[in-house]
Amino acid sequence: MSTSELAVTYAALILHDDGIPITAEKIATLCKAANVQVESYWPGLFAKLLEKRSVDDLITNVGSGGGGAVAVSAPSAGGAAAPAAVEKVEEKKPEPEEESDDDMGFDLFD
């Protein structure tokens, strides 16, 4: 995240925390007061975004991205629990031992 983007994000959060409407001008003013130079398009982008979305919703839904599905087994028709899954254990095949140079009939230093 760039410094400009971070500064504008903090400015928007400050405005929201104080209950002040979030506008591009107010975001730019806060960034200027903090001596942070931001590109002119960042305050407008954030102000437009936050007109359509609630800051509270954005904060509370930070980690709720699409995750992996969780497998849940349902009980059978008779009411008994489903049988437990059997884990397959892979058997390790013994690796063949490497042949030494002595077995090949020549030596590196002959």
TORFI-928013 format. One record per residue: residue in three letters; y, z, x of N, C-alpha, C in turn. Coordinates in steps of 0.2 Angstrom, whole numbers, plus 5000, padded with zeros to 4 digits. Example, Ala and Ser with C-alpha at 12.3 -4.5 7.8 and 13.67 -1.06 7.14 Angstrom:
// residues 2
ALA497250395066497850395062498450395066;SER498950355064499550365068500050395064;
// end
This chain:
// residues 110
MET499450005004500050005000500650005005;SER501149965003501749955007502150015006;THR502650025011503150075010503550065004;SER503750005003504149994997503850004990;GLU503249984990502850004984502750074983;LEU502550114988502450184988503150214985;ALA503750194988504350224987504550214979;VAL504350154977504550144970504050184965;THR503450194967502950224963503150304963;TYR503350334968503650394968504250404964;ALA504750354965505350354961505150354953;ALA504650314951504550314944504150374942;LEU503750404946503450474944504050524944;ILE504550524948505050574948505450564941;LEU505650504939505950494933505550514927;HIS504950504927504450524922504450594921;ASP504350634927504350704927504950734924;ASP505550704925506150734923506350714916;GLY505850664913505950644906506550594905;ILE506750564911507250504911506850444910;PRO507150394906506850334905506850294911;ILE506350254912506150224919506450154918;THR506950144922507350074922507350054930;ALA507449984931507449964937508049984941;GLU508649994938509250024941509150094943;LYS508750134939508650204941508150214947;ILE507650174947507150174952507550154959;ALA507950094958508250074964508750134967;THR509050164962509550214964509150274968;LEU508650294965508250344968507950324975;CYS507750264976507550244983508150234988;LYS508750214985509350214989509550284992;ALA509450334987509650404989509150434994;ALA508550404994508050434999508050395005;ASN508550345006508650305012508050265013;VAL507750235008507150195009507350125006;GLN507250075011507450005009506849975005;VAL506949954999506449914996506649844994;GLU506149804994506249734991506549734984;SER506949694983507349694976506849684970;TYR506249654971505849644965505449704963;TRP505349744968504849804966505149844960;PRO505749874960505949914954505949874948;GLY506049814948506049774941505249764939;LEU504849754944504149754942503849814939;PHE504049874942503749934940504149954933;ALA504749934932505049954926504749914920;LYS504549854922504249804916503549834915;LEU503249854920502549884919502549944915;LEU503049984916503050054913503350054906;GLU503649994904503849984897503349974893;LYS502749944895502149924891501649984892;ARG501650014897501050064898501350134899;SER501050184897501250254897501050284904;VAL501550314907501350344914500850394913;ASP500850434908500350484907499650454907;ASP499550394903498950364903498750334910;LEU499150314913499050284920498750344925;ILE499050404924498950454928498250484926;THR498050494920497450524918496850474919;ASN496950404919496450354920496350334927;VAL496550364932496550344939495850324941;GLY495350374940494750364942494250334937;SER494450304932493950294926493850214926;GLY493750184932493650114933492850104931;GLY492650044930491950034928491550054933;GLY491050094932490550124936489850094935;GLY489450114938488750084937488450124931;ALA487950084928487650114922487150164924;VAL487050214919486550264920485950254916;ALA485350254919484750244915484550314911;VAL484450314905484250364901483650354897;SER483150394898482550374894482550414887;ALA482350374882482350404875481650434874;PRO481650484869480950514868480550464864;SER479950464864479550414860479550434853;ALA479250394849479250394842478950464839;GLY478450484843478050544841478450614843;GLY479050604846479450664848479250684855;ALA478750664858478550684865479050654870;ALA479050684875479550654881479150594884;ALA479550554886479250494890478950514896;PRO478350484898478050504904478450484910;ALA478450534915478850524921478650464925;ALA479150434928479050374932478750394938;VAL478250344940477950364947478250324952;GLU478450364957478750334963478250294968;LYS478450234970478050204974478250214981;VAL477750234985477950254992477650194997;GLU478150165000477950115005477550145011;GLU476950115012476550135018476850095024;LYS476950135029477150095035476650075039;LYS476650005040476149975044476249995052;PRO475750015055475850025062476149965066;GLU476649975070476949915073476549905080;PRO476349835081476049825087476349845093;GLU476049875098476349895104476549835108;GLU477049835112477249785116476849775122;GLU476749715124476249715130476749725136;SER476449755141476849765147476849705152;ASP477249695157477249635161476649635166;ASP476249695167475649695171475149655167;ASP475149655161474549625157474649545157;MET475249525159475349445159475149415166;GLY475049455171474849425177475349415182;PHE475949425180476449415185476949475185;ASP477349485191477849535191478549505193;LEU479049535190479749505191479949505199;PHE479649555203479849555210479349525215;ASP478849485212478349445217478649395221;
// end
